[in-house]
Amino acid sequence: MQKKKLIIFPFNGNGIEAFDCINFDEYDFIGFIDDDPTKKSMEYDIFPKVILDKYPELFVLAVPGSSLSYMERAQVIHSLNIPNLRYINLIHPSASVGKNVKMGFNCLVMAGAVITSNAVLNNHIIILPNSVIHHDVIINNYTLIGSNVVVAGGTTIGNNCYIGSGTNIMNSITIGDFSLIGLGSNVLKSIPENSKVAGNPARSLAFANN
């Protein structure tokens, strides 16, 4: 079977870690996309976005975003201007994904992650290493889950959220859209949209600064 030609966007930390998730029996890795001329690499080829127009056969994994830019993920990804059929999912071989898990497109699941029964990952999701997503969890579009995060069963995480590494989220609660949870937090109750919380138990950062 002919290998699919794969390119990763952008050349950032998520992208470099995604490289380790590639199954080279399935994909022929071409390089990275990044329009920032200051980004250089001795190991990888870096191309401008126009390569996607020149070579429509290229498949794409788009993994922009951090705790500082998570709210712009949708805008940045859509700047590629490609159809959804060109996006792929990458799952590290050491990750465990349950048989009944539903996954959309452009999802990255890194090493050691565990996703269990009936969980739903929608589109443009990143799960960093060693995180555990329990049964019946729903993670909505453009959300990033840090490393060593535990999301207990029945919880819903909204669109464009950032869940900091080492966080524990209680079962059957809701994290509203565009919310950020700081590193190492314990989230024990639902959080409204556009929230920024941290701590044990997690509380509003705006409240904590008053």
HUDA-V202688 format. One record per pair of residues at least 4 apart in sequence whose C-alpha atoms are under 8 Angstrom apart, sorted by the first residue. I is the first residue (numbers start at 1). J is the second residue. Records with the same first field share a line. If there is no record, write none. Layout:
I = J, J
This chain:
2 = 26
3 = 25, 26, 27, 28
4 = 26, 27, 28, 58, 59
5 = 27, 28, 29, 30, 57, 58, 59
6 = 27, 28, 29, 30, 31, 58, 59, 60, 61
7 = 29, 30, 31, 32, 33, 58, 59, 60, 61
8 = 15, 31, 32, 33, 60, 61, 62, 63
9 = 15, 32, 33, 34, 60, 61, 62, 63, 64
10 = 15, 32, 33, 34, 62, 63, 64
11 = 15, 16, 32, 33, 34, 39, 46
12 = 16, 64
13 = 17
14 = 18, 63, 64
15 = 19, 32, 62, 63, 64
16 = 20
17 = 21, 110
18 = 22, 90, 108, 110
20 = 92
21 = 90, 91, 92, 93, 110, 111
22 = 27, 90, 91, 92
23 = 27
24 = 28, 29
30 = 45
31 = 44, 45, 46, 47
32 = 44, 45, 46, 47
33 = 46, 47, 48, 49
34 = 39, 46, 47, 48, 49
35 = 47, 48, 49
40 = 46
41 = 45, 46
47 = 51
49 = 53, 80
50 = 54
51 = 55
52 = 56, 58, 80, 82
58 = 86
59 = 86, 87, 88
60 = 86, 87, 88, 106
61 = 87, 88, 89, 90, 106, 107
62 = 77, 87, 106, 124
63 = 108, 124, 126
64 = 73, 76, 77
65 = 69, 70, 72, 73, 144
66 = 70, 144, 162
67 = 162, 164, 180
69 = 73
70 = 142, 143, 144, 160, 161, 162
71 = 160, 161, 178
72 = 76
73 = 77, 142, 160
74 = 78, 142, 160
75 = 79
76 = 80
78 = 82
82 = 86
83 = 87
84 = 105
87 = 105, 106
88 = 105, 106, 107
89 = 105, 106, 107, 108
90 = 106, 107, 108, 109
91 = 95, 108, 109, 110, 111
92 = 109, 110, 111, 112
93 = 111
94 = 111, 112, 113
95 = 109, 110, 111, 112, 113, 114
96 = 112, 113, 114, 115, 116
97 = 101, 114, 115, 116
98 = 115, 116, 117, 118
99 = 117
100 = 116, 117, 118, 119
101 = 115, 116, 117, 118, 119, 120, 121
102 = 118, 119, 120, 121, 122
103 = 107, 120, 121, 122, 123
104 = 121, 122, 123, 124
105 = 122, 123, 124
106 = 123, 124, 125
107 = 121, 123, 124, 125, 126
108 = 124, 125, 126, 127
109 = 113, 126, 127, 128, 129
110 = 127, 128, 129, 130
111 = 128, 129, 130
112 = 129, 130, 131
113 = 127, 128, 129, 130, 131, 132, 133
114 = 130, 131, 132, 133, 134
115 = 119, 132, 133, 134, 135
116 = 132, 133, 134, 135
117 = 134, 135, 136
118 = 135, 136, 137
119 = 133, 134, 135, 136, 137, 138
120 = 136, 137, 138, 139
121 = 125, 138, 139, 140, 141
122 = 138, 139, 140, 141
123 = 140, 141, 142
124 = 141, 142, 143
125 = 139, 140, 141, 142, 143, 144, 145
126 = 142, 143, 144, 145
127 = 131, 144, 145, 146, 147
128 = 144, 145, 146, 147, 148
129 = 146, 147, 148
130 = 147, 148, 149
131 = 145, 146, 147, 148, 149, 150
132 = 148, 149, 150, 151
133 = 137, 150, 151, 152, 153
134 = 150, 151, 152, 153, 154
135 = 152, 153, 154
136 = 153, 154, 155
137 = 151, 152, 153, 154, 155, 156, 157
138 = 154, 155, 156, 157
139 = 143, 156, 157, 158, 159
140 = 156, 157, 158, 159, 160
141 = 158, 159, 160
142 = 159, 160, 161
143 = 158, 159, 160, 161, 162
144 = 160, 161, 162, 163
145 = 149, 162, 163, 164, 165
146 = 162, 163, 164, 165, 166
147 = 164, 165, 166
148 = 165, 166, 167
149 = 163, 164, 165, 166, 167, 168
150 = 166, 167, 168, 169
151 = 155, 168, 169, 170, 171
152 = 168, 169, 170, 171, 172
153 = 170, 171, 172
154 = 171, 172, 173
155 = 169, 170, 171, 172, 173, 174, 175
156 = 172, 173, 174, 175
157 = 161, 174, 175, 176, 177
158 = 174, 175, 176, 177, 178, 179, 193
159 = 176, 177, 178
160 = 177, 178, 179
161 = 176, 177, 178, 179, 180
162 = 178, 179, 180, 181
163 = 167, 180, 181, 182, 183
164 = 180, 181, 182, 183, 184, 185
165 = 182, 183, 184
166 = 183, 184, 185
167 = 181, 182, 183, 184, 185, 186, 187
168 = 184, 185, 186, 187
169 = 186, 187, 188
170 = 186, 187, 188, 189
173 = 188, 189, 190
174 = 189, 190, 191, 192
175 = 179, 190, 191, 192, 193
176 = 190, 191, 192, 193, 194, 195
177 = 192, 193, 194
178 = 193, 194, 195
179 = 192, 193, 194, 195, 196
180 = 194, 195, 196, 197
181 = 185, 196, 197, 198, 202
182 = 196, 197, 198, 199
183 = 198, 199
184 = 198, 199
185 = 198, 199, 200, 201, 202
186 = 198, 199, 200, 201, 202
187 = 200, 201, 202
188 = 201, 202
191 = 195
195 = 204
196 = 204, 205, 206
197 = 202, 203, 204, 205
198 = 202, 203, 204, 205
199 = 203
203 = 207, 208
204 = 208
205 = 209
206 = 210
